[in-house]
Amino acid sequence: MSEQQWPADTIMRRKVLDLIPYARNSRTHSDEQVGQIAASIKEWGWTVPVLIDEAGGLLAGHGRVLAAQRLGIDEIPTMTAKGWTEAQKKAYVIADNKLALNAGWDSDILKIEMQDIDSLGFNLELTGFGVEEMASLFDEPLEEKPLPQEQDLKPTFEVAVECKDEADQESVFNMLNEKGYICRILTM
């Protein structure tokens, strides 16, 4: 059986300035939401590539691109949807946003997770939920913790190191940690 080739199968970094926002994107991004996305990128790094067409036209990730600009990030991960018709591209711009909105929440599990995160001292607003939304999940009022200010959202600089095996990965991780670098172990 041959492996299926997907239209967006390869991740490649591209300059933000080379990406062309879709002029008729019906999804809007408030200044506050772009700030939330920027805070998310600052906390967790870049986790999802944006989707572009073969000409560099943005199909998914407009908010992330705006956040990248706010953070002063010059290059971001992209995937290119190859061979899509104009109709497929236009429909995907809408479907990418709407399909996510069609999901729901298990409020009991959400409450447990949010309480656990709060007990660990993590800023719950980085989850995207506002104080009013979270208040209904908790039996007592939450202390409001402001999101980082724009001047605190400076870009981070990261290096990925490929290791030959798990033992090598652990050795490199420990060595860099001892030198004061902030490290995360990633397995791909």
Backbone bond lengths (Angstrom), bond angles and torsions (degrees), N, CA, C in turn:
res aa  C-N    CA-C-N  psi(-1)  N-CA   C-N-CA  omega(-1)  CA-C   N-CA-C  phi
1 M - - - 1.452 - - 1.528 108.49 -
2 S 1.319 118.24 129.75 1.464 120.79 -179.73 1.529 110.19 -84.48
3 E 1.318 114.30 150.15 1.459 120.18 179.75 1.527 108.94 -74.70
4 Q 1.337 115.69 134.93 1.458 120.19 -178.73 1.526 109.86 -71.86
5 Q 1.314 117.25 135.90 1.456 122.84 176.09 1.532 107.54 -95.60
6 W 1.308 116.42 122.04 1.461 121.13 -179.52 1.524 109.82 -91.21
7 P 1.330 117.27 153.90 1.469 119.32 179.27 1.532 112.60 -60.93
8 A 1.313 117.25 -31.65 1.465 121.00 -178.60 1.522 107.90 -120.96
9 D 1.314 116.70 76.27 1.457 121.75 -171.35 1.526 114.69 -104.08
10 T 1.311 117.59 -14.85 1.454 121.03 -174.19 1.520 110.42 -123.25
11 I 1.325 115.86 136.18 1.465 120.91 177.56 1.525 108.15 -98.76
12 M 1.340 115.10 132.06 1.455 120.88 -179.63 1.532 108.75 -141.40
13 R 1.325 116.73 135.67 1.466 119.38 177.18 1.522 110.02 -76.08
14 R 1.321 114.44 138.91 1.471 121.03 177.23 1.516 109.15 -136.06
15 K 1.310 115.04 154.79 1.464 120.67 177.01 1.529 109.25 -68.97
16 V 1.327 115.37 133.86 1.463 121.32 179.45 1.527 110.21 -58.02
17 L 1.319 116.37 -39.46 1.464 120.20 -178.07 1.527 112.78 -65.82
18 D 1.330 118.27 -19.75 1.464 121.67 179.43 1.531 113.05 -84.77
19 L 1.334 116.69 -11.07 1.468 120.50 -178.28 1.524 109.67 -83.92
20 I 1.325 115.96 141.97 1.461 121.66 -176.63 1.529 109.04 -110.68
21 P 1.351 117.31 109.14 1.470 118.95 178.12 1.535 110.61 -60.39
22 Y 1.328 115.88 146.08 1.457 121.09 177.97 1.529 108.01 -73.98
23 A 1.318 117.24 115.98 1.465 122.59 -173.21 1.527 112.74 -61.57
24 R 1.328 117.56 -29.14 1.464 120.06 -177.85 1.521 111.81 -106.49
25 N 1.336 116.43 30.36 1.470 120.21 176.67 1.524 108.58 -65.30
26 S 1.318 116.95 120.31 1.462 121.16 -177.02 1.526 112.61 -85.47
27 R 1.315 117.85 -7.10 1.472 121.80 178.30 1.518 107.75 -87.64
28 T 1.330 116.49 132.55 1.463 120.35 -178.19 1.530 109.84 -107.29
29 H 1.317 115.41 155.55 1.463 122.19 179.44 1.530 108.20 -132.78
30 S 1.333 115.68 109.25 1.458 119.79 178.14 1.526 109.65 -70.24
31 D 1.311 115.71 162.27 1.467 121.52 176.08 1.528 110.44 -56.83
32 E 1.348 115.33 -40.25 1.469 120.08 179.91 1.531 110.92 -63.81
33 Q 1.330 116.68 -43.17 1.465 119.64 -179.09 1.520 111.53 -67.87
34 V 1.326 117.90 -38.94 1.467 120.65 176.45 1.528 109.17 -61.86
35 G 1.345 116.65 -37.96 1.466 120.71 175.10 1.522 111.69 -62.44
36 Q 1.341 117.00 -38.95 1.464 120.59 177.19 1.526 110.83 -64.45
37 I 1.319 116.49 -42.59 1.467 120.26 179.43 1.528 109.63 -65.00
38 A 1.337 116.80 -42.15 1.465 120.88 178.66 1.527 110.37 -61.65
39 A 1.338 117.07 -42.20 1.472 120.79 178.48 1.528 110.19 -64.48
40 S 1.324 116.63 -37.30 1.458 120.94 177.82 1.527 110.98 -64.34
41 I 1.323 116.55 -44.81 1.467 120.60 178.24 1.523 109.92 -63.38
42 K 1.311 116.47 -40.00 1.475 120.31 178.97 1.525 110.34 -63.11
43 E 1.321 117.77 -38.83 1.472 121.77 -177.77 1.527 112.25 -75.59
44 W 1.339 116.74 -47.98 1.465 120.58 -170.75 1.529 114.30 -109.68
45 G 1.326 117.72 -7.02 1.451 120.00 -174.89 1.517 110.49 83.09
46 W 1.317 116.26 -173.08 1.468 120.96 -179.24 1.520 107.62 -85.61
47 T 1.319 117.54 116.85 1.460 120.57 -173.02 1.526 114.55 -110.49
48 V 1.326 118.26 -19.93 1.461 121.12 -177.22 1.525 109.12 -135.32
49 P 1.335 117.73 121.13 1.471 119.16 178.40 1.521 110.87 -65.28
50 V 1.319 116.59 154.15 1.464 119.93 172.59 1.528 107.14 -83.45
51 L 1.315 115.84 156.96 1.461 121.66 -179.60 1.523 108.60 -106.71
52 I 1.331 115.85 128.58 1.460 121.28 179.12 1.518 109.40 -126.92
53 D 1.342 114.97 164.31 1.465 118.53 172.94 1.526 108.66 -91.87
54 E 1.297 116.89 -178.46 1.467 121.07 -174.85 1.522 113.82 -65.59
55 A 1.343 117.46 -19.72 1.463 121.34 178.57 1.525 112.06 -93.59
56 G 1.343 117.51 2.31 1.467 120.71 -178.24 1.517 113.47 89.74
57 G 1.324 116.87 9.35 1.468 121.03 177.71 1.518 110.37 -74.82
58 L 1.298 116.69 132.61 1.464 122.89 -176.92 1.526 110.47 -75.88
59 L 1.334 116.09 126.34 1.465 121.99 177.50 1.519 111.53 -107.27
60 A 1.317 117.66 -35.57 1.470 121.85 179.38 1.521 107.92 -148.27
61 G 1.327 115.30 132.76 1.460 119.88 177.41 1.515 114.12 116.20
62 H 1.321 117.81 20.84 1.460 120.54 -179.34 1.532 111.83 -57.38
63 G 1.335 117.17 -43.38 1.463 120.62 179.85 1.519 111.79 -64.41
64 R 1.337 116.64 -39.40 1.465 120.55 178.57 1.523 111.08 -65.74
65 V 1.331 117.03 -36.24 1.467 120.33 177.84 1.532 109.77 -66.29
66 L 1.325 117.04 -42.75 1.471 120.05 177.06 1.527 110.63 -61.31
67 A 1.338 116.94 -40.35 1.471 120.74 178.41 1.524 110.21 -66.23
68 A 1.328 117.67 -39.58 1.466 121.28 177.98 1.528 110.06 -60.79
69 Q 1.326 116.48 -42.26 1.466 120.22 178.02 1.523 110.37 -63.10
70 R 1.325 117.12 -41.93 1.462 121.07 179.12 1.529 111.03 -62.75
71 L 1.333 116.83 -36.19 1.464 121.62 -178.72 1.533 112.83 -83.99
72 G 1.327 116.87 -7.24 1.458 119.80 -178.34 1.517 113.36 75.67
73 I 1.330 116.98 26.21 1.464 121.28 178.39 1.525 108.00 -83.24
74 D 1.329 116.73 124.60 1.463 121.44 -175.83 1.527 113.87 -84.17
75 E 1.339 117.03 -37.89 1.463 121.38 -178.04 1.515 109.89 -126.22
76 I 1.329 115.35 142.81 1.462 120.39 -179.87 1.525 109.86 -135.14
77 P 1.336 116.82 158.58 1.466 119.77 176.45 1.525 111.10 -71.54
78 T 1.322 115.41 135.53 1.467 121.36 177.73 1.524 109.53 -131.85
79 M 1.307 114.96 157.04 1.464 122.91 168.63 1.521 105.82 -123.94
80 T 1.315 116.93 142.42 1.458 120.98 -178.83 1.522 110.08 -108.37
81 A 1.329 114.94 122.44 1.468 121.06 175.46 1.525 106.72 -81.03
82 K 1.303 115.61 109.61 1.468 120.51 -175.34 1.525 110.97 -98.07
83 G 1.317 115.15 136.88 1.457 120.56 173.36 1.523 114.85 80.50
84 W 1.316 117.93 10.18 1.464 119.44 179.93 1.524 109.81 -77.67
85 T 1.323 115.28 143.27 1.460 120.49 175.02 1.522 108.78 -75.73
86 E 1.319 115.88 166.65 1.469 120.72 177.54 1.534 109.84 -60.11
87 A 1.330 116.95 -39.48 1.470 120.98 179.19 1.527 110.81 -64.18
88 Q 1.339 117.16 -42.78 1.468 119.92 178.74 1.520 111.07 -61.88
89 K 1.329 117.18 -42.14 1.464 120.56 -179.38 1.531 110.79 -64.22
90 K 1.329 116.59 -48.54 1.474 120.61 -179.42 1.535 110.72 -60.20
91 A 1.322 116.87 -44.46 1.463 120.95 -178.68 1.529 110.91 -66.82
92 Y 1.330 117.20 -37.36 1.465 119.67 -178.61 1.523 111.74 -66.76
93 V 1.325 117.51 -36.52 1.472 120.80 177.82 1.529 109.50 -54.82
94 I 1.317 116.80 -39.30 1.471 121.16 179.38 1.527 110.85 -80.33
95 A 1.328 117.32 -46.90 1.466 121.11 -176.05 1.522 112.30 -60.78
96 D 1.321 117.51 -39.04 1.462 120.84 -178.90 1.525 111.27 -56.25
97 N 1.310 116.54 -39.91 1.467 120.32 -179.92 1.526 112.32 -82.41
98 K 1.312 117.52 -43.56 1.470 120.88 -174.92 1.523 112.33 -69.25
99 L 1.321 117.98 -40.67 1.466 119.79 -178.35 1.527 111.33 -60.30
100 A 1.320 117.84 -37.40 1.465 120.54 177.30 1.525 111.14 -66.13
101 L 1.331 116.71 -35.75 1.473 120.45 179.32 1.524 112.35 -69.18
102 N 1.318 117.47 -22.73 1.463 121.12 -178.30 1.528 113.03 -75.48
103 A 1.323 117.83 -10.94 1.469 120.94 178.04 1.527 109.60 -75.63
104 G 1.305 115.64 159.76 1.466 120.57 178.07 1.521 110.65 -118.60
105 W 1.313 115.83 -170.65 1.467 122.62 178.46 1.519 109.60 -126.83
106 D 1.308 117.22 139.16 1.453 122.06 167.30 1.527 104.19 -87.74
107 S 1.327 116.92 100.62 1.465 120.83 -171.50 1.527 112.79 -62.94
108 D 1.327 118.75 -31.31 1.471 120.47 178.09 1.528 111.14 -66.68
109 I 1.334 116.29 -46.02 1.470 119.56 179.00 1.525 110.31 -68.77
110 L 1.331 117.01 -40.05 1.465 120.45 178.77 1.524 110.46 -59.43
111 K 1.321 117.03 -43.50 1.471 120.61 179.58 1.531 110.54 -60.88
112 I 1.328 117.42 -44.86 1.470 121.34 -180.00 1.530 109.98 -62.30
113 E 1.334 116.41 -46.36 1.472 119.83 -179.10 1.527 111.31 -63.23
114 M 1.329 116.72 -44.99 1.468 120.01 -178.91 1.533 110.77 -65.17
115 Q 1.323 117.71 -38.58 1.464 120.32 176.78 1.531 110.94 -64.44
116 D 1.335 116.38 -41.00 1.465 119.70 177.18 1.523 111.14 -62.76
117 I 1.314 116.84 -44.90 1.469 121.10 -179.69 1.523 109.58 -62.92
118 D 1.339 116.36 -43.79 1.472 120.73 179.01 1.523 111.11 -62.00
119 S 1.345 117.24 -41.55 1.471 120.29 -179.25 1.527 111.95 -65.91
120 L 1.332 116.71 -21.84 1.465 121.11 176.85 1.526 112.18 -85.32
121 G 1.333 116.28 0.19 1.463 120.72 176.55 1.520 114.88 80.64
122 F 1.327 116.91 15.01 1.463 120.62 -178.45 1.526 109.57 -84.56
123 N 1.318 117.57 144.99 1.464 122.71 179.48 1.526 109.51 -70.67
124 L 1.323 117.01 105.44 1.463 122.28 -176.84 1.522 113.33 -62.19
125 E 1.324 117.53 -25.19 1.463 119.15 -179.06 1.527 111.89 -66.35
126 L 1.328 117.32 -19.17 1.463 119.69 175.97 1.527 111.34 -67.92
127 T 1.327 117.91 -14.10 1.466 121.36 175.85 1.525 111.89 -77.17
128 G 1.326 117.28 -11.39 1.461 121.08 -178.90 1.515 113.62 96.90
129 F 1.331 117.50 -9.68 1.463 121.00 177.47 1.521 109.14 -83.70
130 G 1.334 116.21 136.73 1.451 121.30 175.92 1.525 110.95 -81.44
131 V 1.314 115.82 168.12 1.465 121.73 -178.42 1.526 110.85 -59.39
132 E 1.344 117.22 -41.54 1.463 120.50 -179.48 1.531 111.05 -64.56
133 E 1.319 116.64 -41.17 1.461 120.22 178.96 1.524 111.21 -63.51
134 M 1.325 115.43 -40.55 1.464 119.71 -177.70 1.524 112.30 -74.09
135 A 1.325 116.82 -28.19 1.465 120.13 -177.76 1.521 111.56 -57.33
136 S 1.325 117.17 -35.64 1.463 119.94 -179.21 1.531 111.88 -71.64
137 L 1.321 117.95 -17.17 1.465 121.43 179.93 1.530 112.75 -85.06
138 F 1.331 116.58 -20.57 1.460 120.83 -173.09 1.521 110.78 -112.23
139 D 1.318 115.49 151.24 1.461 120.41 179.42 1.518 111.72 -79.67
140 E 1.320 116.96 -19.64 1.462 121.56 179.23 1.515 109.01 -127.09
141 P 1.346 117.04 155.39 1.469 119.49 -178.75 1.529 111.48 -63.06
142 L 1.314 114.89 146.93 1.462 121.22 178.18 1.520 110.57 -91.96
143 E 1.315 114.95 148.31 1.460 119.64 172.67 1.520 106.82 -77.47
144 E 1.334 116.26 128.18 1.462 119.33 -179.33 1.525 109.28 -76.88
145 K 1.340 115.22 124.52 1.465 121.48 177.98 1.522 106.61 -112.93
146 P 1.320 117.87 117.10 1.467 118.95 -176.61 1.523 111.76 -68.94
147 L 1.343 114.98 149.79 1.458 120.18 173.44 1.522 108.67 -67.72
148 P 1.320 117.52 155.33 1.464 119.33 177.34 1.527 110.74 -57.11
149 Q 1.325 116.28 144.28 1.458 121.36 177.66 1.520 109.45 -75.93
150 E 1.334 115.70 160.41 1.464 120.21 -175.98 1.526 111.78 -55.99
151 Q 1.351 117.54 -38.37 1.466 119.17 -179.32 1.530 111.58 -67.01
152 D 1.350 117.97 -18.93 1.459 121.52 177.49 1.529 111.68 -86.96
153 L 1.324 117.44 -10.55 1.461 121.56 -176.52 1.527 110.19 -93.60
154 K 1.286 115.79 61.72 1.454 120.40 177.84 1.526 108.68 -81.64
155 P 1.332 116.77 150.01 1.468 118.59 -179.55 1.519 111.83 -64.97
156 T 1.316 115.33 149.71 1.455 119.99 173.37 1.523 107.63 -101.59
157 F 1.292 116.05 156.99 1.453 121.24 178.89 1.507 107.22 -119.08
158 E 1.314 117.11 125.82 1.452 121.74 -172.67 1.518 110.93 -126.28
159 V 1.319 114.81 152.23 1.456 122.65 176.22 1.521 106.96 -130.79
160 A 1.320 116.64 133.18 1.461 120.47 174.57 1.527 107.68 -100.66
161 V 1.313 115.90 135.55 1.459 121.41 179.08 1.520 107.92 -119.09
162 E 1.325 116.71 122.91 1.457 120.42 176.48 1.519 108.84 -87.97
163 C 1.319 115.64 129.65 1.461 121.63 -179.06 1.528 109.16 -111.22
164 K 1.334 115.51 154.30 1.465 119.01 -175.90 1.519 112.76 -75.28
165 D 1.362 117.03 -26.57 1.457 119.98 178.44 1.533 108.98 -161.30
166 E 1.332 115.81 -179.91 1.460 121.14 -175.93 1.525 112.36 -63.54
167 A 1.329 117.19 -38.41 1.471 120.78 179.63 1.526 110.42 -64.78
168 D 1.337 117.05 -41.18 1.461 121.49 177.95 1.531 109.47 -64.48
169 Q 1.329 116.73 -41.12 1.461 121.46 178.69 1.526 110.46 -59.85
170 E 1.319 116.71 -46.10 1.462 121.14 179.89 1.529 111.01 -62.69
171 S 1.321 117.19 -41.01 1.456 122.06 179.90 1.535 110.83 -63.22
172 V 1.333 116.98 -46.90 1.463 121.42 179.60 1.531 110.03 -64.45
173 F 1.319 116.45 -43.64 1.467 121.44 178.70 1.530 110.62 -57.00
174 N 1.338 116.52 -50.20 1.471 120.77 -178.97 1.521 111.65 -63.05
175 M 1.331 117.18 -41.70 1.455 121.04 -179.63 1.530 110.66 -61.98
176 L 1.333 117.03 -46.02 1.463 120.24 -178.62 1.524 111.43 -68.93
177 N 1.331 117.28 -38.38 1.465 120.31 176.75 1.523 111.23 -60.91
178 E 1.323 116.48 -42.22 1.466 120.88 179.12 1.516 111.76 -62.96
179 K 1.324 117.20 -28.21 1.471 121.15 179.02 1.530 111.90 -86.07
180 G 1.340 117.21 0.83 1.462 120.90 175.06 1.516 115.39 95.29
181 Y 1.326 118.20 6.51 1.456 120.66 178.08 1.530 109.81 -79.67
182 I 1.326 115.95 144.49 1.456 120.81 174.27 1.522 106.95 -83.49
183 C 1.316 117.11 118.97 1.465 121.33 -173.77 1.517 111.74 -123.27
184 R 1.343 114.88 150.30 1.446 122.69 172.59 1.512 106.33 -131.90
185 I 1.314 115.87 143.62 1.459 119.56 175.35 1.517 108.32 -93.87
186 L 1.333 115.88 125.63 1.449 121.86 178.73 1.517 108.13 -119.99
187 T 1.306 116.04 139.43 1.447 121.24 175.74 1.508 108.16 -121.29
188 M 1.318 117.89 124.70 1.467 121.03 -178.44 1.507 109.61 -123.46
